[in-house]
Every structure is written in structure tokens, then in C-alpha cells.
Amino acid sequence: MSNHSSSGPPEPISKIRKLIQRLVFVIAVSASLYHIYLGLTGVLEAYQMRSLHLGFLLPISFLLFPMFKERKESSWLTVDIAFFIMSAFSILYLGVFEYERIINRIAYVDSLTALDLIAGVVLVLCILEATRRIIGWSMVVIAIIAMLYALYGNILPGPFSHTGNSFDRMIEQLVFTTEGIFGIPLAASATFIFLFVLFGVFLEKSGVGQFFIDFSYALAGRARGGPAKMSVVASSLMGSISGSSTANVTSTGAYTIPLMKNVGYKPSFAGGVEAAASTGGQILPPVMGAASFLLAEFVGISYTTVIIAALIPALLYFVSVGFVVHFQAVKNGIVGLSKEEVPQWSSVLKNVHLSIPLIVIVTALFLGYTPYLAALIALASVVVVGAIKKATRMSLKQIIVTLRDGAKATIMIAVTCATAGIIIGVASQTGIGITFASAVIGLAQGQFLIILPLVMIASIILGMGLPTSAAYIMVAAIAVPALVELEVSVLAAHLFALYFGVFSGITPPVAISSYAAAGIADSKPMGTSLTAFKIAIPAFIIPYIFVFHNELLMQGEWYEIIYTTVTALIGVIILAASIVGCYLQKMNWLERIVLFLAAFGMISFNNVLIPSFSFLVIVIITGVQCIHIKKNRNTEDRFEPKQLGDL
């Protein structure tokens, strides 16, 4: 009696799965080639380009992500194939077969046909199902609530009631205009986000990631607490390329976390440092996370403007994380790696050519090239630069496989951008964004110190378990207008929402990046999450600074920018010391509290008096600790045991 269940799937099912793998491979490579071709020849009309972009990525999401993660039996394969066919049909209908008629019709005047409605409903259902498979129920539930609000919000009492909507009108808004699914988020995904993600994947495959790790080893490995400082440097560089906190944790953390543990850092601290540094990569220019491109679209500014504005806050964050690591090393008496454990600069610099693509993309952006053309130029430079040496040279097969991997990496972004489009479409149609802004302003009575925490909490809650881009889009559509209404700079308001969307990844209780780091560090997830949150406390303060001090966003006179940057820099360093409980030496609670208040005094006020007084307090504590350290050193020298021969 044979046992088929133990010998694997039946032969026909096995053949179907191999066929599916080939189909996914062909579609994914075609998607990358399609976007490269468009970048070279010019962008299509908005509706068609966005629909075809989704047409490549949405159908294969059903073949890559099973309906139920815990149930992978062949019986569910039929359902996956059915969703693949339905999603492909709906998008081909909209973007190819009926495109001319749809684009030329007058929205809300010309009626939709029965087949139009079927295609629209099928597309919405497929997008929601794909989102559920990829990131879970959270965003799907929000989108469903939004659609129910569009249909039945007119029966609500109070200010959130609207004039009402028919089902046909809602579907028309979401599917047959560029104000819903095919709106701004998917526009950004279809143009430069896809190419920047592809560029990042090419960088990783070409060996740039390993070069950054080796560079970080050589730069910081021998310093006190070297492996942790190395983690901060490597994770910041890698995070700026990948734009994904969790992916960054798993790639650099595999190297840095074991080293941190070996030199004496606790597992939870090692994991926390990696999670905090990797998460911050999404706010570090030049290649920030996908949400930064969306921000540029929402605000209506160039991506280079975003890079310039985000630079000082990002550097302040990484300086603060670096000093947390340093002060912890001082507190625990942790030293750096030995000379033998650190790569020689001579061997590291042999591969310095691998950093050229980053220089290329920054130069192209600042020369005024569009982001997608800059990404294409940089993409080509990766292949050319990699070909200089045999070890980093990419074969044709490797290039094709990387094209596939790049497309697969953008599926989550494209699908969540489409779902976010549903929420934005409803917000636009019902006016809930304006209503919400008015309600928040009324509740806070125009007080910044009430409104800012409300927007912060909204960003963090929406960001828990969601991609940063999705969380940012929802806050930008609903909560940011409340800040703008109170005359906060539009750029500062959007960056405020973006920062908290990014750092929700290390905010308990749902801290995905911290949990990934805990898995590598073999530490408790919640303990690692709390440690990462503690390390990243400056990240939760910096956005408040640039809302009140736009100079940190490079807006204002040069001397104001320098003054604000210097005071903020001193403030975050002293804040790091108070968080750890160690400055030049371990501190008691009174010293920690005094330094904590002094740190806030440096960064929280417009007048010169309070920062000056705070600086004086810092100088006094620094002097007292220096005297104490010198006295202890002299005492140790005086009572140092003599050698046996001298006794």
C-alpha cells in the first residue's frame, strides 16, 4: 500500500507549480523591463501607466502569496489561479481593451456599463484580498470601513455625516478616475519607486552591501563598543538603499548582532541597536524609503528638496543612536574588536568603486534629472561598475534574476498603494479629511502641543504592522491637513507624519523590526522592542523640533540653520547620555534628570536664554565628572599593587 502524502504532491500538481514559477518569472522580468523601457522612452498617460503597472504586479501576488499561510495544500491552488485570472482580466479590461472609451468618457456624467461595474468590483476585491495576503487584515479593515462610510456615512449624526453616495458612484471614483486606486500613491509606485527599489536590489546583488559592512568594520570596529557603532554605520548605509527596516535588520543584523554579543552587549541591547539603526535608514538620504517619494508627490516638490530637508534630522538621529551605543560601552566597560578582527583599509578600499552608483544617483538628482531617469542611470552604473572586477561582475543570468527579484520586491508597495488609494478616494469623495482636521483643531483649540501628539499617535497606530508608505499615506490624507490648517509648514507637517510612520516599526507592542532583530539576537521580543524604543527616543523628539524650528529642514538664514543645528546636536547627545545613565562616567538619578532637562533646554526653545543656561549646566556637569575621573585615576595610581620583586 503506497503512501502518496509522504512522497510529495501528485505529478500533475508538481508540473502546475513549476509552470506557475516560470509564469511568475516571465511576468516579473517583463515588469522590470517594461518600467526600464518607459523610463528611457517617456511616461505613458497617467491612467494607462498606473493600470499596467498594477497589471504586472497584482496578478502574480496571488501566485507568490498563498491564500492561507498555514494551509498550502494543492486544493487552494485553484483559488490562487482564479484570483490571478480575475485580477488580470479586470486590469486588462480597464487599461487595454476598454482604455480608449474609459479615458474619453466624462466622469460622473456618462453611465457605467454592467461590465464596467463588474470589472471595477472585481478589481477592488482582488486588491483587498492581495493586501490581506501580504500584510494582513489591518489595512483591509480600514479600507472596508472607508467604503462603508462612503455608502452609509449620510446616516451618521454630527459633523462626520456627509451627503451620501451610491454604490455605482463610489466604484466610479475608486476605479474609473485617478482619484482612487489609480491616484497619487500608485503614480509614485509606477514611476520612481519601482525603479529605485530595482536599483536597491541591484546594489545588494552586486556586492555593495558587503562593501558597506566591511567599510563599517574598518571605520568603527576598533573603537570602544566597536561592533555596535559598526552596526549603526552599516545599517544606516544599507537602510538608505533598501528602504525596508525588516530587510535591513535581517541582512546587516546577521553580521553585527553576534559581534555585539561577543564583546559584551546584552542580546536585547544588541538586537535593539540593530533595529533602531536599521529603521532609521528609511529617513536617511540619498535613497530614502518609498514613502519619501510619496511625500514629494503629495507636497508637490522635487525629490532633491526632500533629500535636502531630511538630511539634518536624519544625521541628528544617527548621531544620537551612535552616542547611546558609546555611552553604553563606557557604562559596561566594553572595548572594541582586536586588530586581527577588523578588515584592513587597504583591502576595503580595493572595492571602493562599488560606492560609485550612489554618487551617480545623487549627482543625477541634483543635476535636475527626474527621479526615474536618475534611477535608470544609476542602475546602469551598477552593472558597469560591477564589471570592473571579476568578483563583482554580474553575468547575464544574474542580471535577469535580479530583474525578477526587483519586481517581486515592489509587489507589496504596489498593492498597498492601491489599497491606500481606496482610502484616499473615499476621503476625497466624502470630505472626511477636512472634517477630521476641523474636529482635531476644535478639540485642541489650536494648541500645537495637543495636535502634534494626536497626529503622532495616529501615525504610530496606523504604522503598526503596516508598511511605512501605507501608514504615511493615510495620515497624510486625514491628519496632516490639521497641522497645515494651523500654518505649520507643509513640508514639516508631512515629514512629521512620515517620521512616526517609520518609527512605528520599533514602537511596542507591534514592533516588527524589533521582533526580527530579537530572532537573530535570541532575545525576548518585547524586551528587544522596549530597548530599541529607548535607544530611538530622540527620533520621537526630532520631529517636534523641526516643526517649531524649520531651520533643521534647511529653511531660513544660514546662521539660523547653523545655530539650530548645533544646539539640537548638543541636545541629542546629552539626551543619549541621560537615557543610558552614563556620560563621561556612570551617573546617579539626579545627574540624569538634570542632563535630561538640559537636553530639552537645548532643543526646545526659540529664545537664547534657556539654551545658554542649559549649556552652562552641561559644562558644569562635564567639568565635575572630569575632576572626579581624574581624582579616581590618581587614587588608582597611588594604590596600584607593586610587582612581587618590589615588595
C-alpha positions in Angstrom: 0.0 0.0 0.0 1.6 3.2 -1.2 1.6 6.5 0.8 1.2 9.4 -1.7 1.0 12.0 1.1 4.6 11.4 2.3 6.1 11.3 -1.2 5.1 14.9 -2.1 2.4 16.3 -4.3 1.0 14.3 -7.3 2.8 14.7 -10.6 0.2 16.9 -12.3 0.2 19.4 -9.3 4.0 19.4 -9.3 4.0 20.3 -13.0 1.4 23.1 -12.5 3.6 24.6 -9.7 6.7 24.5 -12.0 4.6 26.2 -14.7 3.5 28.8 -12.2 7.1 29.5 -11.2 8.0 30.0 -14.8 5.0 32.3 -15.4 5.9 34.4 -12.3 9.5 34.6 -13.6 8.4 35.8 -17.0 5.9 38.4 -15.7 8.3 39.7 -13.1 11.2 40.1 -15.5 8.8 41.7 -18.1 7.6 44.1 -15.4 11.1 45.3 -14.8 11.9 45.6 -18.5 8.6 47.5 -19.0 9.5 50.1 -16.4 13.0 50.5 -17.7 11.7 50.9 -21.2 9.2 53.6 -20.0 12.0 55.4 -18.1 14.0 55.6 -21.3 11.2 56.5 -23.8 8.8 58.5 -21.7 5.9 58.0 -19.3 2.5 56.9 -20.7 -0.8 58.7 -20.0 -1.4 58.5 -16.2 -4.4 56.1 -16.1 -2.9 53.6 -18.5 0.6 53.6 -17.0 -0.7 53.1 -13.4 -3.2 50.4 -14.5 -0.5 48.5 -16.5 1.9 48.8 -13.5 -0.7 47.2 -11.3 -1.5 44.7 -14.0 2.0 43.3 -13.9 2.3 43.0 -10.1 -1.2 42.4 -8.7 -1.9 39.0 -10.5 1.4 37.4 -9.6 0.9 38.4 -5.9 -1.8 35.6 -5.8 0.7 33.1 -7.1 3.5 34.1 -4.7 1.4 34.6 -1.5 -0.8 31.6 -0.6 -4.4 32.2 0.5 -3.7 30.9 4.0 -0.1 30.9 5.1 -0.7 27.9 7.3 -2.5 25.9 4.6 -0.5 25.2 1.4 -2.4 22.2 0.1 -2.9 21.9 -3.6 -6.7 22.4 -3.2 -6.1 26.1 -2.6 -4.0 26.4 -5.8 -7.2 26.6 -7.8 -8.3 29.6 -5.7 -5.0 31.3 -6.3 -5.2 30.7 -10.0 -8.8 32.0 -10.1 -7.7 35.3 -8.4 -4.8 35.6 -10.8 -7.2 35.3 -13.8 -9.8 37.7 -12.3 -7.3 40.4 -11.4 -5.6 40.1 -14.8 -9.0 40.3 -16.6 -10.1 43.4 -14.6 -6.9 45.4 -15.3 -6.6 44.4 -18.9 -10.2 45.4 -19.4 -9.5 48.8 -17.8 -6.0 49.5 -19.1 -6.1 47.9 -22.6 -9.4 46.6 -24.0 -11.7 49.5 -22.9 -9.0 52.1 -22.2 -9.9 54.5 -25.1 -13.6 54.6 -24.1 -12.8 54.9 -20.4 -10.3 57.7 -20.7 -12.6 59.7 -23.1 -15.8 59.3 -21.1 -17.0 62.2 -18.8 -16.7 61.1 -15.2 -20.0 61.1 -13.2 -21.9 62.1 -16.4 -21.6 59.0 -18.7 -23.1 56.0 -17.0 -21.0 52.9 -16.3 -21.9 49.7 -18.2 -22.7 46.5 -16.3 -19.4 45.1 -17.4 -17.6 48.2 -16.2 -19.1 47.7 -12.8 -18.2 44.0 -12.7 -14.6 44.8 -13.7 -14.5 47.6 -11.0 -15.9 45.4 -8.2 -13.6 42.5 -9.1 -10.5 44.8 -9.1 -11.4 46.2 -5.6 -12.0 42.7 -4.2 -8.7 41.4 -5.7 -6.7 44.4 -4.3 -8.2 43.8 -0.8 -7.5 40.1 -0.9 -3.9 40.7 -2.1 -3.4 43.2 0.7 -4.8 40.7 3.2 -2.4 38.0 2.0 0.7 40.3 2.0 0.3 42.4 5.2 -2.7 41.1 7.0 -6.2 42.4 7.9 -5.3 45.8 9.4 -5.3 47.9 6.2 -8.1 45.8 4.7 -10.4 46.6 7.6 -9.6 50.3 7.3 -10.4 50.2 3.6 -13.7 48.4 4.2 -14.7 50.8 6.9 -13.8 53.7 4.5 -16.1 52.2 1.8 -18.9 51.6 4.3 -18.5 55.2 5.3 -18.8 56.4 1.7 -22.0 54.4 1.3 -23.7 55.0 4.7 -21.9 58.0 6.2 -25.0 60.1 5.4 -26.9 58.4 8.2 -24.3 59.3 10.9 -25.2 62.1 13.3 -22.9 65.0 13.9 -20.1 66.6 11.9 -18.9 63.3 10.2 -22.2 62.9 8.3 -21.9 63.6 4.5 -24.4 64.0 1.7 -24.4 60.3 0.7 -23.1 58.1 -2.1 -24.5 55.5 -4.4 -22.6 52.2 -5.0 -22.0 53.0 -8.7 -20.6 56.5 -7.9 -18.2 55.1 -5.3 -16.9 52.4 -7.7 -16.5 55.1 -10.4 -14.5 57.3 -8.0 -12.3 54.4 -6.9 -11.7 52.6 -10.3 -12.5 54.9 -13.2 -10.7 58.1 -12.2 -7.2 59.0 -11.0 -8.7 60.0 -7.6 -8.9 56.5 -6.1 -6.9 53.3 -6.8 -5.0 54.9 -9.7 -4.2 58.0 -7.7 -1.1 59.6 -6.3 0.3 56.6 -4.3 0.1 54.2 -7.3 1.5 57.0 -9.5 4.6 57.2 -7.3 4.8 53.4 -7.2 4.5 53.1 -11.0 7.3 55.7 -11.7 10.3 56.2 -9.5 9.5 53.8 -6.6 9.7 50.8 -8.8 13.0 51.9 -10.4 14.5 52.9 -7.0 13.6 49.5 -5.5 15.1 47.8 -8.5 18.2 50.0 -8.1 18.5 48.9 -4.5 18.2 45.2 -5.4 20.9 45.6 -8.0 23.1 47.3 -5.4 22.6 44.4 -3.0 23.3 41.7 -5.6 26.4 43.5 -6.9 28.2 43.3 -3.5 27.7 46.9 -2.4 26.1 45.7 0.8 29.1 43.6 1.7 31.3 46.6 0.9 29.3 48.8 3.3 29.7 46.2 6.1 33.4 45.9 5.5 33.7 49.7 5.4 31.8 50.0 8.7 34.1 47.3 10.3 37.2 49.2 9.3 35.8 52.6 10.3 34.4 51.8 13.7 35.3 48.2 14.6 38.3 49.1 16.9 36.5 52.0 18.7 35.0 51.4 22.2 31.9 49.4 21.6 33.1 49.0 18.0 30.6 46.3 16.8 27.6 48.4 17.9 29.0 51.5 16.3 29.7 49.4 13.2 26.1 48.3 13.2 24.9 51.9 13.3 27.1 52.9 10.3 26.4 49.7 8.3 22.6 49.8 9.0 22.3 53.4 8.1 24.1 52.9 4.8 22.2 49.7 3.9 18.9 51.1 5.1 19.2 54.1 2.8 19.5 51.7 -0.1 16.9 49.0 0.8 14.3 51.3 2.3 12.9 48.4 4.3 13.6 48.2 8.1 13.0 44.5 8.4 15.0 43.5 5.4 17.8 45.7 6.7 17.7 44.1 10.1 18.0 40.6 8.7 20.8 41.5 6.2 23.2 43.5 8.4 22.0 42.1 11.7 23.3 38.6 10.7 26.8 40.1 10.9 26.5 42.8 13.6 24.3 41.2 16.3 26.6 38.2 17.0 29.6 40.5 17.2 27.9 42.9 19.6 27.0 39.9 21.9 30.6 38.6 21.7 32.1 41.9 23.0 29.7 42.0 26.0 26.5 43.7 24.9 23.3 42.0 26.2 21.3 40.2 23.5 18.3 42.5 23.9 20.6 45.6 23.6 22.4 44.2 20.5 19.0 43.5 18.8 17.7 46.9 19.9 20.7 48.8 18.4 20.3 46.9 15.1 16.5 47.5 15.0 16.9 51.3 15.8 19.7 51.8 13.3 18.0 49.8 10.5 14.7 51.6 11.0 16.4 54.9 10.7 17.7 54.0 7.3 14.3 54.9 5.8 14.8 58.6 6.7 18.5 58.8 5.6 19.2 60.5 2.2 20.0 59.9 -0.6 17.9 56.9 -1.2 15.2 57.0 1.5 12.2 54.6 1.8 9.3 54.6 -0.7 7.3 56.9 1.5 9.7 59.8 0.8 8.8 59.6 -2.9 5.1 59.7 -2.0 5.8 62.7 0.2 7.4 64.6 -2.7 4.3 63.8 -4.8 1.8 64.9 -2.1 3.7 68.1 -1.3 4.4 68.9 -5.0 8.1 69.3 -4.6 11.2 67.7 -6.2 12.8 64.7 -4.6 16.0 66.6 -4.2 14.1 69.1 -2.0 13.0 66.2 0.2 16.6 65.0 0.4 18.0 68.4 1.5 15.2 68.9 4.1 15.6 65.4 5.6 19.4 65.4 5.9 20.0 67.2 9.2 17.2 65.4 11.1 18.5 62.1 9.9 22.1 62.9 10.9 20.9 64.1 14.3 19.1 60.7 14.8 22.1 58.6 13.8 24.4 60.7 16.0 22.1 60.2 18.9 22.0 56.4 18.3 25.8 56.3 18.0 26.2 58.1 21.3 23.7 55.8 23.0 26.0 53.0 21.9 29.1 54.8 23.1 27.7 55.7 26.5 26.5 52.1 27.0 30.0 50.9 26.2 31.5 53.3 28.7 29.0 52.2 31.3 29.7 48.5 30.8 33.5 48.8 30.1 33.1 47.4 26.6 36.1 47.7 24.3 36.4 47.3 20.5 37.5 44.5 18.3 41.1 43.4 18.0 43.3 44.5 15.1 43.1 41.0 13.6 39.3 41.0 13.6 39.0 44.3 11.7 39.4 44.4 7.9 42.5 46.3 6.7 41.7 49.6 5.0 43.8 48.5 2.0 41.5 45.5 1.3 38.3 47.6 1.9 39.4 50.4 -0.4 40.1 47.9 -3.2 36.3 47.7 -3.6 35.6 51.5 -3.1 34.5 51.6 -6.8 31.2 49.9 -5.6 30.1 53.1 -4.0 30.2 55.0 -7.3 26.5 54.2 -8.1 25.4 56.1 -5.0 27.5 59.1 -6.1 26.0 58.8 -9.6 22.4 58.8 -8.4 22.9 61.8 -6.0 24.7 63.7 -8.8 21.9 62.9 -11.3 19.2 64.1 -8.9 21.0 67.4 -8.1 21.7 68.0 -11.8 17.9 68.1 -12.3 17.2 64.7 -13.8 13.8 63.2 -13.0 14.0 60.6 -10.2 13.1 57.7 -12.5 15.8 58.8 -15.1 18.3 59.2 -12.3 17.5 55.7 -11.0 18.0 54.3 -14.6 21.4 56.0 -14.9 22.4 54.7 -11.5 21.1 51.2 -12.4 23.3 51.1 -15.5 26.2 52.3 -13.4 25.8 49.4 -11.0 26.3 46.9 -13.9 29.2 48.9 -15.4 31.0 49.5 -12.1 30.5 45.9 -11.0 32.1 44.7 -14.3 35.4 46.3 -13.3 36.3 43.3 -11.2 35.5 39.7 -11.8 34.3 39.2 -8.2 31.5 41.8 -8.6 30.8 41.2 -12.3 27.2 40.3 -12.9 26.5 37.6 -15.6 23.5 37.9 -17.9 21.7 35.2 -15.8 22.4 37.2 -12.6 21.0 40.4 -14.2 17.8 38.6 -15.3 17.3 37.0 -11.9 17.9 40.4 -10.3 15.3 41.9 -12.6 12.9 39.3 -11.3 13.7 39.9 -7.7 13.4 43.7 -8.1 9.8 43.3 -9.4 8.9 40.9 -6.7 10.2 43.4 -4.1 7.8 46.1 -5.3 4.7 43.9 -5.2 3.9 44.8 -1.5 4.4 48.6 -2.3 2.2 48.5 -5.4 -0.6 46.6 -3.7 -0.6 48.7 -0.5 -0.5 51.9 -2.6 -3.6 50.6 -4.5 -5.4 49.9 -1.2 -4.3 53.3 0.2 -5.9 54.8 -3.0 -9.2 53.3 -1.9 -9.0 55.2 1.4 -7.8 58.4 -0.2 -10.6 58.1 -2.8 -13.2 57.9 -0.1 -11.6 60.8 1.9 -11.7 62.9 -1.3 -15.3 62.0 -2.2 -16.7 62.5 1.3 -14.5 65.3 2.6 -13.6 63.5 5.8 -10.1 64.9 5.7 -11.3 68.4 6.1 -13.9 67.3 8.6 -11.3 65.4 10.7 -8.9 68.4 10.5 -11.7 70.7 11.7 -12.6 68.3 14.5 -9.0 68.0 15.7 -8.4 71.7 15.6 -11.7 72.3 17.6 -10.7 69.6 20.1 -7.2 71.0 20.6 -8.4 74.7 20.4 -5.5 75.5 18.2 -2.8 74.3 20.7 0.2 72.7 18.9 1.1 70.7 22.0 -2.2 68.9 21.8 -2.5 68.5 18.0 1.1 67.3 17.4 0.8 64.3 19.8 -2.6 63.4 18.3 -1.0 63.2 14.8 2.0 61.3 16.2 -0.3 58.7 17.8 -2.3 58.4 14.6 0.9 57.8 12.6 2.2 55.2 15.1 -1.0 53.3 15.4 -1.6 53.2 11.6 2.1 52.2 11.1 1.9 49.2 13.4 2.0 46.2 11.2 1.7 48.3 8.0 4.4 49.3 5.5 5.6 52.8 6.2 4.3 54.1 2.9 0.8 52.9 3.6 0.7 54.4 7.1 2.1 57.7 5.8 -0.5 57.9 3.0 -3.4 57.5 5.4 -2.1 60.1 7.9 -1.2 62.5 5.1 -4.7 62.3 3.7 -6.6 62.6 7.0 -4.4 64.1 9.8 -1.8 66.2 8.2 -4.3 68.8 7.0 -5.0 69.6 10.6 -1.3 70.7 11.0 -1.3 72.7 7.8 -4.5 74.4 8.8 -2.6 75.8 11.8 0.1 77.2 9.5 2.7 74.5 10.1 5.0 74.4 7.0 3.5 71.8 4.6 6.9 70.0 4.3 7.4 70.0 8.0 3.8 68.6 8.5 4.4 65.8 6.1 7.8 64.9 7.4 6.3 64.8 10.9 3.8 62.2 9.8 6.5 60.3 7.9 8.9 60.1 10.8 6.3 58.5 13.2 5.1 56.1 10.4 8.8 55.0 10.0 9.5 54.6 13.7 6.2 52.7 14.4 8.4 49.7 13.3 10.2 49.8 16.7 7.3 51.1 18.8 5.8 48.5 21.2 3.6 46.5 21.2 3.7 45.8 17.4 7.4 46.4 16.6 8.1 44.3 13.5 11.7 45.4 13.1 12.5 44.7 16.7 11.0 41.3 16.6 13.1 40.4 13.5 16.2 41.6 15.5 15.2 39.6 18.5 15.1 36.4 16.4 18.7 36.9 15.4 19.8 38.0 18.9 18.0 35.1 20.5 16.4 37.6 23.0 12.9 38.2 24.2 10.9 40.1 21.5 9.2 42.5 23.9 12.5 43.2 25.8 14.3 43.9 22.5 11.4 46.1 21.4 11.5 48.2 24.5 15.3 48.6 24.3 15.0 49.7 20.6 12.3 52.2 21.6 14.5 53.5 24.4 17.5 53.9 22.0 15.4 55.7 19.5 13.8 58.2 21.9 15.5 61.1 20.1 13.6 60.1 16.9 10.3 60.8 18.7 11.6 64.3 19.7 13.4 65.5 16.5 10.1 65.9 14.5 8.8 68.2 17.2 12.0 70.3 16.9 11.7 70.8 13.1 8.0 71.7 13.3 8.9 74.6 15.6 12.4 75.1 14.0 12.2 74.9 10.2 15.9 75.7 10.2 16.5 72.0 10.7 14.9 71.5 7.3 17.4 73.9 5.7 14.7 76.7 5.6 15.9 80.1 6.9 19.1 82.2 7.1 22.4 80.3 7.1 23.3 81.5 10.6 19.9 80.4 12.0 20.4 76.9 10.4 23.9 76.6 12.0 22.7 77.8 15.4 19.7 75.5 15.5 21.7 72.5 14.2 24.4 72.9 16.8 22.0 73.4 19.7 20.0 70.4 18.5 23.2 68.3 18.1 24.3 69.1 21.7 20.8 68.4 22.9 20.5 64.9 21.3 24.0 63.9 22.6 23.2 64.9 26.1 19.7 63.2 25.8 21.5 60.0 24.8 23.6 60.3 27.9 20.6 60.7 30.2 18.8 57.8 28.5 21.8 55.4 29.2 22.6 56.8 32.6 26.3 57.4 31.7 28.2 60.4 30.4 31.9 60.5 31.0 31.2 58.1 33.8 28.1 56.4 35.4 25.6 58.9 36.7 23.2 58.9 39.6 19.5 59.7 39.1 19.8 63.4 40.0 22.5 63.9 37.3 20.4 62.0 34.8 17.4 64.2 35.5 19.4 67.4 35.3 21.0 66.4 32.0 17.6 65.3 30.6 16.2 68.7 31.4 19.3 70.4 30.0 18.9 68.4 26.8 15.4 69.7 26.3 16.5 73.2 27.1 19.0 73.0 24.2 16.4 71.9 21.7 13.0 73.1 22.8 13.1 76.9 22.9 13.3 79.8 20.4 15.0 82.3 22.8 18.7 82.2 23.5 18.4 82.4 27.3 17.2 78.9 28.1 19.7 77.1 25.7 22.5 79.3 27.2 21.6 78.3 30.7 21.2 74.6 29.7 24.6 74.7 28.0 26.1 76.2 31.2 24.6 73.3 33.2 26.1 70.8 30.8 29.5 72.4 31.0 29.4 72.3 34.9 28.4 68.6 34.9 31.1 67.8 32.3 33.7 69.6 34.5 32.6 67.9 37.7 32.8 64.5 36.0 36.3 65.2 34.5 37.6 66.2 38.0 36.0 63.1 39.5 37.6 60.8 36.9 41.0 62.4 37.3 40.8 62.0 41.1 39.8 58.3 40.8 42.7 57.8 38.3 45.2 59.4 40.7 43.9 57.3 43.6 44.2 54.1 41.5 47.8 55.0 40.5 48.7 55.7 44.2 47.4 52.4 45.4 48.3 50.3 42.4 49.8 47.0 43.6 53.6 46.7 43.2 55.2 43.8 41.5 56.4 40.9 43.7 60.0 41.8 43.3 59.4 45.3 44.8 57.6 44.0 47.9 
